[in-house]
Amino acid sequence: MSFHIQSSYGTAAANTDVYVNLAAAYDTKTIKQIVWSLSGNPAAAIPITIESPVGTVLCSFDVTTGGPGYIDFGAKGLKCGANGAVQVLMDLAASTGAIGKLTVIYDTE
């Protein structure tokens, strides 16, 4: 068994959702950390959602202030299942002009 630390990055224009898709190239994905940045304070909370290959929400949390932030899933990470792509979404549809950036750091097995 070998692990490969990888990261994927996404950004979009103001009020546009940011998607990071982790392709189904490996059997198991374990998200270690999600890092984000918002160009300004949002008018409402911005949800970040991690979905399984079949659309099941594995984790969801809200970003409430502009600037950088992160969530660390610890040494074990967040296991995202096998044989399928994983999608991380930053929903900026109602952000009133904020630009979002999103990086996902993960292991593959």
C-alpha positions as CSV (number, residue, x, y, z in Angstrom):
1,M,0.0,0.0,0.0
2,S,1.3,3.4,-0.9
3,F,-0.1,6.9,-0.3
4,H,0.2,9.9,-2.5
5,I,-0.3,13.4,-1.0
6,Q,-2.1,15.5,-3.6
7,S,-3.9,18.8,-3.9
8,S,-6.5,20.2,-6.2
9,Y,-7.4,23.8,-6.6
10,G,-10.4,25.8,-7.9
11,T,-11.4,29.4,-8.3
12,A,-14.2,31.3,-10.0
13,A,-15.5,34.7,-10.7
14,A,-17.6,36.7,-8.2
15,N,-20.9,35.0,-7.2
16,T,-19.9,31.8,-9.0
17,D,-19.7,28.4,-7.3
18,V,-16.2,26.9,-7.0
19,Y,-15.9,23.1,-7.6
20,V,-13.0,20.9,-6.9
21,N,-13.4,17.4,-8.3
22,L,-11.2,14.5,-7.2
23,A,-11.1,12.1,-10.0
24,A,-11.8,8.4,-9.6
25,A,-8.2,7.4,-10.5
26,Y,-7.5,5.7,-7.1
27,D,-9.5,3.3,-4.9
28,T,-9.6,5.4,-1.7
29,K,-9.4,9.1,-1.1
30,T,-8.9,10.6,2.3
31,I,-9.2,14.4,2.6
32,K,-6.7,15.8,5.0
33,Q,-7.4,19.5,4.8
34,I,-9.6,22.1,3.0
35,V,-8.2,25.6,2.6
36,W,-10.3,28.5,1.3
37,S,-10.2,32.2,0.8
38,L,-12.9,34.8,0.2
39,S,-12.2,38.2,-1.3
40,G,-14.6,39.9,1.1
41,N,-17.2,39.3,3.8
42,P,-20.2,37.4,2.5
43,A,-23.7,38.8,3.0
44,A,-24.7,35.3,4.2
45,A,-22.9,32.2,5.2
46,I,-21.1,30.4,2.4
47,P,-21.5,26.6,2.6
48,I,-18.7,24.3,1.7
49,T,-19.9,20.7,1.0
50,I,-18.1,17.5,0.4
51,E,-20.1,14.9,-1.6
52,S,-19.5,11.2,-2.3
53,P,-19.7,9.8,-5.9
54,V,-23.4,9.1,-5.4
55,G,-24.2,12.6,-4.1
56,T,-24.3,11.8,-0.4
57,V,-23.1,14.7,1.7
58,L,-20.1,13.6,3.7
59,C,-19.4,16.9,5.4
60,S,-20.7,20.4,5.2
61,F,-19.8,23.6,7.0
62,D,-20.3,27.4,6.6
63,V,-17.8,30.1,6.1
64,T,-19.0,33.4,7.6
65,T,-16.1,35.9,7.1
66,G,-13.9,36.9,4.3
67,G,-10.2,36.2,4.1
68,P,-8.4,32.8,4.4
69,G,-9.5,29.8,6.5
70,Y,-9.1,26.1,6.7
71,I,-10.4,22.9,8.3
72,D,-8.1,20.1,9.2
73,F,-9.5,16.6,9.4
74,G,-6.6,15.4,11.6
75,A,-4.3,12.5,11.2
76,K,-7.0,10.0,10.0
77,G,-8.6,12.5,7.7
78,L,-12.1,12.2,6.1
79,K,-12.4,8.9,4.2
80,C,-14.4,9.5,1.1
81,G,-15.1,5.9,-0.1
82,A,-13.8,3.9,-3.0
83,N,-14.0,3.8,-6.8
84,G,-15.6,7.2,-7.5
85,A,-15.0,10.9,-7.9
86,V,-15.5,13.2,-4.9
87,Q,-16.7,16.7,-5.3
88,V,-16.0,19.7,-3.0
89,L,-18.3,22.7,-3.6
90,M,-18.1,26.3,-2.3
91,D,-21.5,27.7,-3.0
92,L,-21.0,31.4,-3.7
93,A,-24.3,32.1,-5.5
94,A,-25.5,34.6,-2.8
95,S,-22.2,36.0,-1.8
96,T,-22.8,39.6,-3.2
97,G,-19.6,39.9,-5.1
98,A,-17.1,37.7,-3.2
99,I,-14.6,35.7,-5.2
100,G,-13.7,32.3,-3.7
101,K,-10.7,30.1,-3.9
102,L,-10.7,26.5,-2.7
103,T,-7.8,23.9,-2.2
104,V,-8.3,20.3,-1.2
105,I,-5.4,18.4,0.2
106,Y,-5.9,14.6,0.2
107,D,-4.2,11.2,0.2
108,T,-4.9,8.5,-2.4
109,E,-4.4,4.8,-1.8
